[in-house]
């Protein structure tokens, strides 16, 4: 930047120098100048140069990218003065003013001289001066908030004043400036389109200008203003007055040399050599040549001259070898010169060349195509890149299946497929392929191994079990070892349920595993697998048997008490679950909980038995018990809870009572505590017994008597004798009775006054000593007999009956003789307990027993009740009756029954024991299942057992069904476990129930089961008729008899055809009863079959069986076109056609009938007559 004075006014002018990017470019150079009230920033873009003059008169060249700060007192924009051949335009966008300096289209001058360059207009005196800011050099980042960008600081090259007036191009411009330029350039072309002339062509044909450098003293101000600067670039922009300016400059600005010419040599199919000559560097005045070496960037394009270029080389060498090119391809290459990696020259002219053709690329390996069989392989391949020369032939080689690595040619020709025949089944063959054109033969492809398919797969190994479930089995099998890996093999899994239907298909596909579902639990199934391919199906494998897992059993029945509940134990029994889940129950588990809360449960028993004695219980406590069972299927649910109350027992032994205070002469006070063991019931009564031991020192004994009975824990015992020693014992009682007596507590009474003496007694014996007494005893006075004779004064008569009158008298004997009998004394024995009971009748009805007995002698006291003892079970107390019905006994259990009578004196002896056994319960009904069904039959199964049984089996069943009136009628009665119900209607629900019975009686009926028959498929269609259509040898018509609709469901038909030995294919599906099939091939045999399909309204379609197959024989070749009959040949009319199975059966029956008639005639004629 420089400061200049002209006509008394000051102005400011600056210039920039840049390297050309393209010789024919008309784009402007872009500088951004930012203004603020204090600082003006001149931004120099990369590849451009900015020249200013300092105060000492020297020039400084600043190359971009750089920012040059200039001081401005008021931030105003200086006027823009452009050199001749340029125009300036100010555009304001989004509040930013942009000044563009664009090249003006030159006018045509016949002499070829450029117009005169007029000097710029005089500067304005009112403009303020612009002061360079030395403190901001080198320039920092701008900090002003308001920026005005001034674009169009155009560099002027050495040929700025050439006759054509073409400005040099610039190297760098941002995207925004490019878009702005395009819009302005478009407007200029529209406005000045008419001014273009022959000068344009001249401009186009003019050679690119050569840059020159000036050396020597700095140019004058006028030369700068006129664009001199050693014929460099300059531009005046304004003048102004101000203070002294300070300038900084670069003494050696550098320029990029001009472009060079490229040469392409040694062009090959995939490479070429590119070379060029380094450009010469001219020396100009005031500018020194650059000492740094130039680098070059080579870019190439294969999409045309104006296509996208890709850099292939960057360096300082003058030649490069291009490699990895495409054969027979047009390429364009150009060169760009670089300096400092920041200045970039214009690219050279693009040089075009074409690579040579060569042999094709290696083709891909051949692949196996459809149509391959066990002895044939059909190979196909794709054409590789021909590299500029058309592929003429392919060479296919193979190893002939030897596997030695040697290859022989099996095909040479232009086709892209080949069929190799006469091969061995299930064999491996190696192939490779090469392509050939005019330039040569390509390399061979990769070797590929192909396999021929087997004729029929070998039988696979039996299926194996992966995992079993309750209703499913997961099976797997292996591929036949002899089948090649590339052969497509499918598998058919068959299953036999042992129901008489044989093996039925269960899976068909190419997987090696299958999960068979909807099976029965704990049931054995048979499986086999067969493999098949396009050649046929193998024999099935060996049969493998697998069993489904059992389900968890149902809960056992509620446990019951067997026998009598004892204070410390009871016997628990239970029945097995009605549904064992398909496996035998292996263990029962009994749990017991004390109390009625059921919070804590303890294991009481675990084992296979179905009864258990729970011991170690507490008397008078409540317990809960429950049972569950376990099998292979798992653990069953818990049974219902049984509550058991153990009976209370008498309390335990009490501590001996203790004396309170000092014993008195006739009374003593005693006190005691409760027993240690309560017996499960609170103590209600205490009893104190006393036993008198007589005076001290005496040996006499007194009887034991009760002196206290009550609930208190102390008492006062009176009426005792002084000086006597008494023994006291205590016992406690609860609702269960009295406990044992305590230990003796001996107490000696205090002394008392003496008792009065007794009167003397005198006995008379009539002068003699009585030597004998005779006692007579009898039930009546006239029947008395001597029962005792002796000197004793007492006698005990035994064997008397209770509550009976007896007479007794006594006679004395001495030496004088026998005295008289005393008077007869009437004696009556006291009443006693009843006599023994006599049983006379016992009736058993399953778990109910009726008992009858005769009333025994009551022995003077009326019988109040009877006690029936059942052994381990708790006794039953009944009133004064002579018969009783015992209920709630256990079925099939032995009992011992005995009875005793009771009165107010006690219980009499038991009767004799009677042994009996209850009958078993009638059986429960089994679960009813439907194992097979059709539209007319239902096969029902119940229980676990063989399908057939003997009539002598104890357990038999009765199957009933509901009729139209809602009544159940019997369908079957017998020991079998299956029954087939026939003659049913389709799509109809039927209700069944079943009952089991044995010698114990008939059990209850099961719940009602409902089974529904499926819809009936259509009936089979008779063999269709097939006829050729007249005048159309390639069309035949297939017709068949229609079927009637089934319960309102329409019937449609499907037709399948088979040509030769191929598979059946569907050719028609619809409601018509005929179909014309076109496209028949001559000399080919066709087979047709038809089946009906029932279209259900709310269910999927049901297909019926196919009709018999009808064959359409090939048309005879000897028949000419003109000898065709008016009636087409009927299908199956060929006499060489083989007979069907039905025809053979009819023929055999007819022959047998004829032979039978002949034999009967011979016997009638020759033998009988």
Secondary structure, 3 states (H helix, E strand, C coil): CEEEEECCEEEEECEEEECCCCCCCCCCCCCEEEECCCEEEEEECCCEEEEEECCCCCEEEEECCEEEEEEECCCCCCCCCCCCCEEEEEEEECCEEEEEEEECCCCCCCCCCCCCCCCCCCCCCCCECEEECHHHCCCCCCCCCCCCCECCCCCCCCCCCCCCCCCCCCCCCCHHHHHHHHHHHHHHHHHCHHHCCHHHHHHHHCCCCCCCCECCCCCCHHHHHCCCCCCCCCCCCCECECCCCCCCCCCCCCCCCCCCCEEEECCCCCCEEEEECCCCCCCEECECCCCCCCEEEEEEECCCCCCCCEEEEEECCCEEEECCCCCCCEEEEEEEEEECCCEECCCCCCEEEECCCCCCCCCCCCEECCCCCCCCEEEECCCCCCCCCCCCEEEEEECCCCCCCCCEEEEEECCCEEEECCCCCCCEEEEEEEEEECCEECCCCCCEEEECCCCCCCCCCCCEEEEECCCCEEEECCCCCCCCCCCCCEEEEEEECCCCCCCEEEEEECCCEEEECCCCCCCEEEEEEEEEECCEECCCCCCEEEECCCCCCCCCCCCEEECCCCCCCEEEECCCCCCCCCCCCCEEEEEEEECCCCCCCEEEEEECCCEEEECCCCCCCEEEEEEEEEECCEECCCCCCEEEECCCCCCCCCCCCEECCCCCCCCEEEECCCCCCCCCCCCCEEEEEEEEEEECCCCCCCCEEEEEEECCCEEEECCCCCCEEEEEEEEEEECCEECCCCCCEEEECCCCCCCCCCCCCCCCCCCCCCCEEEEEEECCHHHCEEEEEECCCCCCCCCCCCCCEEEEEEEEEECCEECCCCCCEEEECCCCCCCCCEEEEEEEECCEEEEEEECCCCCCCCEEEEEEEECCEEEEEECCCCEEEECCCCCCCEEEEEEEEEECCEECCCCCCEEEECCCCCCCCCCEEEEEECCCCEEEEECCCCCCCCCCCCCEEEEEEECCCCCEEEEEEECCCEEEECCCCCCCEEEEEEEEEECCEEEEECCCEEEECCCCCCCCCCCCEEEECCCCCCCEEEECCCCCCECCECEEEEEEEEECCCCCEEEEEECCCEEEECCCCCCCCEEEEEEEEECCCCCCCEECCCCCCEEECCCCCCCCHHHCCCCCCECCCCCCCCCCHHHHHHHHHHHHHHHHHHHHHHHHHHHHC
